[in-house]
Amino acid sequence: MAHDDDVQKKSCGQKCSDFSKSIWNSEKKEFIGRTGGSWAKIGAFYLVYYSCLAGFFAIMMVGFFTTLDSEAPTQQGMYSLIKGNPGMGFRPMPNIESTLIKFKADDAKSYAEHIKNIEELLETYQDKEESNIVDCDTETPNEKRKQVCSFNVAKSLGNVCTRENDYGYKNGTPCVLLKVNKVYGWTPEAFDNETLADPEEHHAVEAKAKLGARLKSDYIGITCEGENEGDADNIYNADYYPEFGFSFKYYPYLNFPNYMPPLVFVQLDVRKGALIQVWCKLWAKNIKHHKNDKAGSTHFEVLVD
């Protein structure tokens, strides 16, 4: 049996020579184990293979994009992911990973980002004088001309939730800006008298109880309340601007240029020092609510120190 000492170890020079030979073998005219002809064949194969693959992918993409409409989504109504049931967005939300609105009423720095976040959205509504924007209080928008209704921030949102009042934050009564998510072609349906009078129509009965005098046939109603009983006890009052919610005149949304979705401010008077979960709901005959996926609603928390 041979001993390890009998095995002759390769010198460093021999190892380098072997490595160089594995890269280029001058005797066999091979580069990394292949001759020039072999490299040419495999190169030609992969060139043809990947060219065909890229061409097939390009044809599929062209075919896919030819089925898309530049304005209207392919899946609409009950065929869409949200089944024609809009949700809501809210501001302030300076941190997209958090739904907590936390601040100190006597500390302007603590709510400076909240105010900035609200105003960034409101600024997009300023100085809109495009030719297809019309005042829907005086004229009906022409769909063929892709006209949309104007939204006057000062006129619609009132003089309570304003920059001059720090949107209520300096008084510990924060204003939260609400917006209905855009759903192409969706039109809100009003509760009719027959539905409201039917005690078995629980959705209509709840809308009538929640909205009271703010239930109006040409508006999507809005309510913000505590998610649980403890939260409800910590919300003393909620005021809405505009009072009745979102006007029907802004619907349906048809992806026309310069469309401005309506906004609503809700001002909350809440218990100081309590973390409150708030659930805001939209109210129309064809809007359903579901807490888990925020259908027809939105959720956020408020903590006023």
C-alpha positions as a printed NumPy array, in Angstrom:
array([[  0.   ,   0.   ,   0.   ],
       [  1.367,   3.408,  -1.   ],
       [  1.934,   6.039,   1.625],
       [  0.926,   9.72 ,   1.222],
       [  4.6  ,  10.634,   1.31 ],
       [  5.126,   8.496,  -1.777],
       [  2.644,  10.561,  -3.767],
       [  4.479,  13.305,  -5.548],
       [  2.778,  16.668,  -5.007],
       [  2.428,  19.034,  -7.953],
       [  4.396,  22.21 ,  -7.805],
       [  2.768,  25.622,  -8.052],
       [  4.09 ,  25.994, -11.584],
       [  2.514,  22.71 , -12.646],
       [ -0.866,  23.747, -11.18 ],
       [ -0.742,  27.026, -13.107],
       [  0.169,  25.159, -16.263],
       [ -2.755,  22.757, -15.833],
       [ -5.123,  25.643, -15.251],
       [ -3.864,  27.49 , -18.321],
       [ -4.239,  24.301, -20.344],
       [ -7.885,  23.964, -19.201],
       [ -8.503,  27.424, -20.627],
       [ -6.558,  26.957, -23.854],
       [ -5.24 ,  23.59 , -25.01 ],
       [ -2.794,  24.371, -27.843],
       [ -2.368,  20.695, -28.744],
       [ -6.074,  20.056, -29.359],
       [ -6.878,  23.671, -30.272],
       [ -9.574,  23.765, -27.566],
       [-10.844,  26.787, -25.649],
       [-12.441,  25.806, -22.314],
       [-12.845,  22.253, -23.527],
       [-14.33 ,  23.004, -26.965],
       [-12.886,  23.483, -30.412],
       [-13.699,  26.501, -32.542],
       [-16.162,  24.474, -34.623],
       [-17.924,  23.223, -31.494],
       [-18.247,  26.768, -30.133],
       [-19.615,  27.961, -33.49 ],
       [-22.279,  25.238, -33.504],
       [-23.448,  25.807, -29.934],
       [-23.383,  29.595, -30.458],
       [-25.544,  29.282, -33.58 ],
       [-27.978,  27.   , -31.712],
       [-28.498,  29.406, -28.809],
       [-28.723,  32.399, -31.158],
       [-31.567,  30.743, -33.054],
       [-33.167,  29.442, -29.826],
       [-33.266,  32.782, -28.003],
       [-34.233,  34.679, -31.15 ],
       [-37.274,  32.408, -31.562],
       [-38.084,  32.778, -27.859],
       [-37.876,  36.578, -28.02 ],
       [-39.959,  36.642, -31.198],
       [-42.64 ,  34.437, -29.641],
       [-42.745,  36.682, -26.54 ],
       [-43.009,  39.821, -28.708],
       [-45.912,  38.321, -30.718],
       [-47.744,  37.406, -27.486],
       [-47.252,  40.937, -26.082],
       [-48.508,  42.559, -29.299],
       [-51.543,  40.287, -29.279],
       [-52.198,  41.098, -25.611],
       [-51.972,  44.878, -26.009],
       [-54.261,  44.87 , -29.05 ],
       [-57.041,  43.574, -26.775],
       [-56.67 ,  46.489, -24.336],
       [-58.634,  49.714, -24.479],
       [-56.657,  52.858, -23.647],
       [-59.605,  54.262, -21.656],
       [-61.828,  51.424, -20.446],
       [-60.682,  48.339, -18.497],
       [-61.426,  44.924, -19.97 ],
       [-63.072,  43.628, -16.795],
       [-65.875,  45.818, -15.494],
       [-68.785,  45.63 , -13.075],
       [-69.274,  42.219, -11.484],
       [-66.435,  40.831, -13.623],
       [-63.873,  43.145, -12.01 ],
       [-61.886,  42.261,  -8.899],
       [-63.879,  44.629,  -6.685],
       [-67.247,  43.611,  -8.184],
       [-68.34 ,  47.208,  -8.793],
       [-68.24 ,  48.024,  -5.076],
       [-65.957,  51.035,  -4.451],
       [-63.885,  51.61 ,  -1.363],
       [-62.412,  54.835,  -0.006],
       [-59.096,  56.519,   0.508],
       [-58.254,  59.048,   3.197],
       [-55.763,  61.761,   4.061],
       [-53.652,  62.472,   6.06 ],
       [-51.575,  59.384,   5.425],
       [-47.96 ,  60.602,   5.263],
       [-46.73 ,  57.066,   5.936],
       [-48.349,  54.639,   3.498],
       [-47.51 ,  51.743,   5.813],
       [-49.559,  53.148,   8.689],
       [-53.212,  54.154,   9.059],
       [-52.635,  55.87 ,  12.421],
       [-53.327,  59.619,  12.689],
       [-51.375,  60.591,  15.81 ],
       [-50.512,  64.098,  17.039],
       [-50.437,  66.501,  19.976],
       [-52.878,  69.367,  19.81 ],
       [-50.434,  71.821,  21.442],
       [-47.481,  70.797,  19.259],
       [-47.621,  72.127,  15.676],
       [-44.619,  70.012,  14.666],
       [-46.474,  66.803,  15.547],
       [-49.174,  67.453,  12.945],
       [-47.157,  69.387,  10.35 ],
       [-46.799,  66.288,   8.132],
       [-50.547,  65.632,   8.382],
       [-51.348,  69.121,   7.125],
       [-48.762,  68.857,   4.365],
       [-50.222,  65.534,   3.212],
       [-53.753,  66.965,   3.049],
       [-52.633,  70.053,   1.15 ],
       [-50.678,  68.024,  -1.406],
       [-53.966,  66.464,  -2.479],
       [-55.942,  69.719,  -2.368],
       [-53.324,  71.462,  -4.522],
       [-54.128,  69.116,  -7.404],
       [-57.615,  70.669,  -7.483],
       [-56.417,  74.261,  -7.774],
       [-56.502,  76.35 , -10.959],
       [-58.253,  73.73 , -13.071],
       [-59.437,  75.693, -16.116],
       [-59.316,  73.038, -18.803],
       [-61.807,  73.271, -21.666],
       [-63.557,  70.01 , -20.766],
       [-64.244,  71.024, -17.137],
       [-67.743,  72.432, -16.639],
       [-69.823,  73.665, -13.723],
       [-72.39 ,  70.92 , -13.358],
       [-74.61 ,  73.122, -11.195],
       [-75.452,  75.147, -14.291],
       [-74.952,  72.738, -17.209],
       [-74.963,  69.039, -18.007],
       [-71.592,  67.609, -19.082],
       [-71.397,  66.401, -22.665],
       [-70.115,  62.819, -22.676],
       [-69.211,  62.931, -26.377],
       [-66.949,  65.896, -25.668],
       [-65.517,  64.097, -22.617],
       [-66.604,  66.83 , -20.249],
       [-66.257,  66.428, -16.488],
       [-67.67 ,  68.294, -13.5  ],
       [-65.554,  70.872, -11.704],
       [-64.895,  70.557,  -7.973],
       [-64.476,  73.855,  -6.182],
       [-62.562,  73.154,  -2.971],
       [-63.515,  76.348,  -1.129],
       [-67.181,  76.159,  -2.126],
       [-67.612,  72.426,  -1.544],
       [-65.527,  71.813,   1.588],
       [-66.643,  74.878,   3.546],
       [-64.699,  77.157,   5.879],
       [-64.189,  74.908,   8.908],
       [-61.568,  72.432,   7.737],
       [-59.144,  74.988,   6.306],
       [-55.445,  75.838,   6.441],
       [-56.248,  78.89 ,   8.55 ],
       [-57.71 ,  76.568,  11.179],
       [-54.877,  74.035,  10.783],
       [-57.614,  71.632,   9.652],
       [-58.745,  71.353,  13.263],
       [-55.519,  69.757,  14.509],
       [-54.511,  72.671,  16.722],
       [-57.801,  72.238,  18.61 ],
       [-57.571,  68.47 ,  18.868],
       [-60.493,  68.02 ,  16.45 ],
       [-58.779,  66.612,  13.342],
       [-60.243,  66.906,   9.855],
       [-59.806,  63.803,   7.701],
       [-60.188,  64.071,   3.938],
       [-62.124,  61.235,   2.274],
       [-62.29 ,  60.225,  -1.393],
       [-64.215,  57.472,  -3.184],
       [-61.945,  55.144,  -5.155],
       [-62.38 ,  55.336,  -8.917],
       [-64.374,  52.477, -10.453],
       [-64.814,  52.733, -14.202],
       [-68.438,  52.994, -15.324],
       [-69.884,  52.623, -11.821],
       [-72.94 ,  54.74 , -10.984],
       [-74.364,  55.04 ,  -7.459],
       [-77.996,  54.087,  -6.919],
       [-80.204,  56.023,  -4.538],
       [-82.367,  54.37 ,  -1.891],
       [-85.973,  54.636,  -3.101],
       [-88.976,  55.26 ,  -0.846],
       [-90.191,  51.679,  -1.178],
       [-86.836,  50.268,  -0.073],
       [-86.543,  52.693,   2.824],
       [-90.03 ,  51.793,   4.028],
       [-89.394,  48.04 ,   3.939],
       [-88.291,  46.839,   7.423],
       [-86.769,  43.711,   5.826],
       [-84.32 ,  45.784,   3.774],
       [-81.683,  45.91 ,   6.492],
       [-79.159,  47.866,   4.411],
       [-81.681,  50.653,   3.769],
       [-82.93 ,  50.601,   7.366],
       [-79.348,  50.978,   8.629],
       [-78.66 ,  53.802,   6.16 ],
       [-81.745,  55.675,   7.339],
       [-80.768,  55.223,  10.982],
       [-77.117,  56.205,  10.477],
       [-77.636,  59.161,   8.138],
       [-80.887,  60.565,   9.475],
       [-81.506,  63.983,   7.968],
       [-78.311,  63.679,   5.922],
       [-79.843,  60.978,   3.712],
       [-80.315,  62.569,   0.293],
       [-81.353,  60.89 ,  -2.947],
       [-78.634,  62.44 ,  -5.139],
       [-75.702,  61.943,  -2.772],
       [-73.597,  59.017,  -1.604],
       [-73.981,  59.254,   2.151],
       [-70.987,  59.044,   4.481],
       [-70.69 ,  58.066,   8.145],
       [-67.638,  57.702,  10.375],
       [-68.062,  55.817,  13.62 ],
       [-66.13 ,  53.778,  16.158],
       [-65.374,  50.294,  14.906],
       [-66.205,  48.767,  18.289],
       [-68.375,  49.853,  21.21 ],
       [-65.398,  51.207,  23.119],
       [-64.319,  53.218,  20.071],
       [-67.838,  54.567,  19.594],
       [-67.888,  55.841,  23.186],
       [-64.671,  57.765,  22.517],
       [-66.041,  59.632,  19.49 ],
       [-68.143,  62.513,  20.758],
       [-69.115,  63.994,  17.409],
       [-68.459,  63.877,  13.672],
       [-69.264,  66.723,  11.244],
       [-69.163,  66.377,   7.46 ],
       [-68.324,  68.901,   4.737],
       [-70.259,  68.724,   2.422],
       [-72.959,  67.634,   4.823],
       [-74.659,  65.087,   2.547],
       [-71.534,  63.37 ,   1.205],
       [-70.495,  62.781,  -2.413],
       [-72.738,  64.208,  -5.132],
       [-74.024,  61.853,  -7.838],
       [-73.13 ,  64.418, -10.505],
       [-69.507,  63.217, -10.514],
       [-70.511,  59.729, -11.631],
       [-69.986,  57.596, -13.595],
       [-66.223,  57.816, -13.806],
       [-65.225,  57.241, -17.456],
       [-61.495,  58.016, -17.314],
       [-61.916,  61.365, -19.064],
       [-59.005,  63.845, -18.839],
       [-58.976,  66.248, -15.861],
       [-61.576,  64.256, -13.913],
       [-61.612,  65.382, -10.278],
       [-63.243,  62.954,  -7.832],
       [-65.348,  64.66 ,  -5.153],
       [-63.948,  65.064,  -1.645],
       [-65.503,  65.148,   1.819],
       [-63.985,  66.357,   5.076],
       [-65.016,  64.674,   8.306],
       [-64.085,  66.516,  11.5  ],
       [-63.863,  64.307,  14.566],
       [-64.25 ,  65.353,  18.191],
       [-62.634,  62.528,  20.147],
       [-61.456,  61.597,  23.626],
       [-57.88 ,  62.72 ,  24.249],
       [-55.318,  60.043,  25.011],
       [-57.397,  57.172,  23.631],
       [-56.489,  55.112,  20.578],
       [-59.694,  55.06 ,  18.53 ],
       [-60.428,  52.832,  15.552],
       [-62.621,  54.674,  13.051],
       [-64.68 ,  52.988,  10.346],
       [-66.026,  55.299,   7.628],
       [-68.729,  53.898,   5.329],
       [-70.266,  54.906,   2.031],
       [-74.053,  54.657,   1.739],
       [-75.938,  53.941,  -1.481],
       [-78.304,  51.19 ,  -2.547],
       [-75.589,  49.392,  -4.535],
       [-72.752,  49.764,  -2.   ],
       [-72.125,  46.923,   0.424],
       [-69.817,  46.955,   3.439],
       [-67.277,  44.403,   4.556],
       [-64.783,  45.103,   7.311],
       [-62.087,  42.64 ,   6.216],
       [-61.55 ,  43.886,   2.654],
       [-62.775,  47.465,   3.296],
       [-65.547,  47.112,   0.735],
       [-67.566,  50.327,   0.591],
       [-65.516,  51.818,   3.411],
       [-62.151,  52.761,   4.875],
       [-60.505,  52.316,   8.238],
       [-58.011,  54.389,  10.212],
       [-56.984,  55.067,  13.803],
       [-56.864,  58.373,  15.684],
       [-54.768,  59.19 ,  18.752],
       [-54.837,  62.75 ,  20.095],
       [-52.38 ,  63.277,  22.94 ]])
